Amino acid sequence: MQFSFWMFSRLPAAWALTLVYLFSRHFPSPTLGKIFRVMVHQTHGESRWMPHSLLRASLIKTRVCFSWTSKAQVQTLSEEGSPVLLVWDESVIEKPESIALEGLGPVRSSKAARLKRIKPGYFNPPGGKPVFVPGMQWISVMVCGMMGVPTLAAMRWWTNRGPLASDKRTEEGWLLQQCAREWGSKVLHIWDRGFAGSPWLGCAFEEGVRFIVRWPSRYHLVDDKGQRNAWKITRGKRSQDHRMIWDFNRRCYRKIGIVTAPVKHPDYDYPLWLVVSRPGKGRKPWYLLTNEPVNNLEDAWRIVFSYARRWQVEMSYRYSKTELGMESPRLWRWENRLKLLLLVSLVYAFLLSLLSDNQKLMVETLLRNWCHRTGKRYREAAVPLYRLRSAASRLWHTYPPELRFISLNSG
């Protein structure tokens, strides 16, 4: 099939082999397994899953971090005059059954938190403090506009224990410096409450970046009445404007109100604005702190809609953990585990690149012939990543690609 050769021609051999491995993991094929074994070292243990012993994680990291796809996305959105959003978020890779793997540290288990929720009709689960399990820290950065498909900019993993130990602010600070060096003020950084605080704001002011951060309501800010909790600043104030906004999760319209106030942080003499989005009774408001000027209601709504795009990175974590199996690698050594995770992130960036407008006809043909669905929900999906991976898997399972033409290029 010409399509399969065209796909592989866009990646070096090491990345193409990773594609073969991931896309065929739900369809075990002796042919694909033979191809993979021929192209890698014939050694025992974990190293046989690595494309080449000379392929270091640091080399792959240079290809993943701010790849050409993210740079092209920033340039395209800038030329169109659309806001360029750089969405950040944190997660973890949980390995609760492991204890001796290199580089594991304590991470807060979200799975345990879900299991401890009270379920109607059953005995109350045990409460108490959060559950921590062995695992790795994870951070992702994605480029997106106000609409359309996002693009992966960077993924990093680290541990907070042992000889490979690092810390959260060191890793995030390095990424922030790289973003500021690469794009400067072209992009608007979107941060969740995990980034809120005086140290991170200091890093943002030092690098001179534009940002929107969701500010915890109990954290202090300074307004014309002095220093106080953020929720007290807008307490008792009527919403300045209302709009009916479509709630994607509940499939209904919601009446959203907003109110703004000029503020400052107690530790920094920089002008900031607090934009509060009120989603209605029973839902907590968003307290959004930004250094973007808010001179009118349109500027305030732009801040709210920009932060709402942060959901794209949450969906990327779900896809990476479920469909790409990024919580499933069983490798002893930190270097090999990091290498495999970086290769999988390249696969994810490759899949996102296929959803660009210039590949629309090709993707529609691929989905129609190799992952046909009749349901309305599947056919109208804006980002059919699950079907795309399944279609590519079936295509290459039926027509195994010939990799001899790229065997001289090991990536």
N, C-alpha and C positions, 0 to 999 in steps of 0.2 A: 504493500500500500504506500502510495506516494505521501500520504498524510503523515504516516508514522515516521518516515525518513525525514520529512520536513521538520517535525517536532524535534527530533534528535539533533538535527544540524544546528540548532540554536544553542546547544549546550555542549561544553566539553565532556569528555568520556566519563569522568568521575561523576558528574552531575547526572548524566544520562543513565548511568548504572543505578544511581539512587532512585531515579524515576522508575526504572524497570522493577526494582525491588518493592517500592511502595505501591505502585499501581497494580502489581500482581499478587499482593499479599492476601487478597481475598479470593484469588483464583490460582491455587498452586499449580504450576505448570512445569513439567520436567524440562521442557525446552528453555524456558526463561531461567530456570534454576541453573541449567548447564551453561547458558550464556554468562550468567553472573559469576559462576565459579571459574570459568575460563579467564575472565577479565581481571580477577583479583588474585591475590597471593594464595597459594595452596598451603596454608598453615592451619594448625589446629587452634581451637579456642576462639576468642573474640575477634582477633585480628583478621580472620577470614571474611568478616563483614565490612571491612574497610577497603575502599578502592585502591589505596596505595600507601605503603608505609611512609613515603616521603610527603604525602599530602597532609600537611599540618593544619590544626584548627585555626591558627593565626592567619594562614593563607586564605582559608575559606571565609574567615571573618571579614577580610578586606573586600571580598566580593559581596557579602551580605549587607554589610553596613553601608547605607546610602548607595545602593546599587543604581545602575543606569535607569532602571524603571522608575524609581522614586525621584531621581533628578529630572527625568523627562516629564513626570507628572507635575512637579513644581513649576517647571518652565511653561508647560502647556496652560496650567491654570493661571499663571501670572500673565501670560499673553492674552488670555481671554478676559482678564480683569476680574476673575472670580477669587474670593478669599481662599487662601491656601492654609489648611489646618494640619497641624502636626499633633496627632493624638497619642498620648502616653497612657500606659497602664501597667500594673504589676500583677503578677500571679506567681504560682509555685508549681513545681513538679513533685508530686507526692510519691514516695516509695516506702509505704508503711510496713512492708514485709522484709525490708532490707535493713541491714545494720553495719555490714562490713565493707560496703562499696566505698571507693575512694571519693572524697569530696562531699559526702552527705552532711547536712546540718539540720537543725530543727526548723521546721516550717509549720505554720498554722494550718490545720487541716480544715478545708471547706467541706469535704465529704463528711467528716465527723459532725460538723455543725448541722448539716442537712439531716443526718440520721437522728440527731437529738431533738428535732422539732416535734412538737406535740401533734399527734394524729388523732382526729376525732374517733371515739369508740375504742381506743386502746389505752393501755396504761401509760402514764406520763413517763417519758424518757428521763434519764438522769440529767440534771442541770450542772451548774458549777462552772469552773474555769474552762477556757478554750483548750482543745486537744492539739498537741504538737506531735508531729511524726517526722521521721527522717525524710529529707528531700533536698531540693535545689531552689534557689530564688530565680525569678524569671521576670524580665521586663521587655516590653515590645513598644515600638514606635511606628506609627503608620501615617502616611500622607493621604489626605482626602480633601475633596471640595465639599460644597454644600449639597451636592448631589453626585451620583455616580459611584463607581467601584473604587474602593481604596487601594492603596499600593503599600507594600511592606517596605519600610525604611531600614529598620534594624531590629535585631533580637539579641539579647545577652542573657547569660546564665552565670550565676556565681554562688558560692557557699560562704557561710559565716563561721566555719569551724575548720580547724586543722591547718596544715601548711599552706593550703590554697585559699585561706580565708580572705575575704574582702568585706566591705560594708556597703550598705545601701547608698549612702550619699556619694561615696567614691565612684561607684559604677554609674549612678545617674548623673553625677557631675561630669564624668568623662563624656557621656552621650550628649549632655547639654552643650559642652564646649564644641563637640564635633558639629552639632546642629547649627550653633551660632557661627562657626567658621564657614560652614558650607552654604547656609542660606541667609544668615543675618536676620534682618527684619522682614524678609519676604514672607515668612510663615508666621502663623499664630498658634502658639502652643496651648494645648488643652490638657489640663491636669485634674485629677480627681482629688478627693479629700486626703488621700495618703501622701500627697505632696505638700499639703498646707502646712505652714509654719514659718517662723522667722528665718531659719538657716537656708531653706530652699528659696525663699523670696530674695534673700541676699545674693544667692548664686544667679538668680534671674536678673536682678538689677545690675550685677557686675558684668554679665554677658550682654546686657542691653537687648533682651528679647521681648517680644510681645507675648502676652499670656492671658489665659483665663483659667482660674483655679476655683474649684468648689470649696468654699470656706466653711468649716464647721461652725455651727451657730453659737457654740459656747466660747469660741476663740475671740479675743479682744481686737477691736479696731478703734480708731479715733475719729470722731466727727466734731461738729461745732459745740457739742455738749460735753466733750471730754472722752476719756477712754472707758469703753464698756463692751459688753458682749454684742456680737453681730446681730443677734435677733432682737436686741433692745433698740437698735438704731432705727429700724423700720416698724417697730411695734406701734399700733394705733394709727398708722398712716394708711389712707385709702389707696387702692391700686390706681396708678395713673392711666392705665389702658387695659383693655381686655380683648382677647381674640379666641375664636373657636379653633382649636388645634386638634388634628387627627391623632388619636392614640393608637399606635400601630399594634401594641400588645393586646389591648382590649377591643380593638376594632370599633372604635366609636370616637365621636368628637368630644373634647373637653374644653371647658371655658377656663382659660389661663389668664391670670392677671400679673402685672409687673409693677414694681416700684423701684426707684433708683435713689442713690444718695452718694455724694462725694465723701470720701473717707481717706485716711492715711493709716499706715501701720505704726504701732508704737515705737518700733526700732528704726524706722527709715522715714526720711523726709521726702518721699516721692508721692505725687498725687495719684490716687487710686479711686476707683468707682465700685460701689457695691450695687449689683443688680439682683433683685430678689424676684424669682418666678414662683407664683402661687398657683399650684395646680388644682386647688379646690379642697373641699372638706374630705378628711380622711387620708390625705397625702401630704407628705412633708415638703415644704418649699425648698427651692434651690437658692443658696446664698453664693452668688458668683462674684468673685473679686477679680478685677481686671485693671490693667494699665492702659487699655484702649479708651480714648475719649468717648464719653457718652453725653452728647450734646442734645439729643432729641430721642423721641420714642423709637424711631427706626434703628438707631444705634443700639438701644437697649434690646430690642427684639433680635437684632443680629447676634448679640452676645448669647442670648438664650438658645437660638437655633444652632449656633456654632457649638455650644457645649453639648447639645442633644446629639450631635454627630459622634460623640465619644462612644456610643454604643457599638460602632463598627469594630473597635478593638476588642470589645467583649465577645463579639461573635467570632473574631479570629481565634481567640483562646479556645472557644468551644470546638471550632473546626479542627484546630491543631491537636487537641487532646483526644477527640473522638475519631475523626476520619483519618487523620495522619498518625495517630498513635504515638504522640510525643511523650506520653507518660509511660510508655511500655519498653523502652530500651533496657536490655539486660547486659550491661557492660561494666566490668570491674574498674577499669582505669578512667580517670577524669578526662584525659586527653581524647580517648576514643569515644567516650560518651558525648563530649562537647562537639567532636567532629561530626558524629552522626546527626546530632540535633541541628547543627548549622547546615548540613546538607538537606535535611528535611525542610528547613526554613527557605532554602533555595527552591525546593519543589513548590512550596506554598507561593512564593513570589512568582514562579513560573506560571502556576495556575491562574493567579490574579491577572497576569499580563495577557492571558488568552481571552479575558473578558473585556478587552478594550474594543472600541467601536470598529476599528479596522479589521478585527477578527470575528465580527458578529456573524457573517454568513457561514464561515467555517465552523463556528461553535454550534450554530443551529443545525447544520448538516450532521455534525458529530452526535448531538443529542438526539436528533430524530431517528438516526439509524442504529445507534448503539446504546441508548438509554431512553427509549421512548416511554412517555408517560401521558395518560389521558386526563388526569385530574387537573382541575382549574388552578389549584394552588401551585402545582409543580410547573405548569406551563407559564404562569405569570410571575414566577420568582425572578426578582431583579438580579440576583447573584446566584446562579445555579451551580455552586461549587461542588456540592455533593454529587449531583448528576454528572458533572464534567469529569470528576475523578473516576466515577464508575464507568462512564463511557470510554474513557481512555484505557481503563483496565480491560474492558471487554474487547476493545479494538486490538490492543497489543497481545491479548491472550489468543485471539483468533489469528492474527497475523504477526507473529513474533518478529521484532525488528532485527535486522542484520547489523551488528555493531563492528564488523571488521574494518569498515571504512574510517572509524574513529579510534581504532585500537592504538595508533601511534601517538595519539594525544591523550595523555593520562590526566588532564585537567591541571 
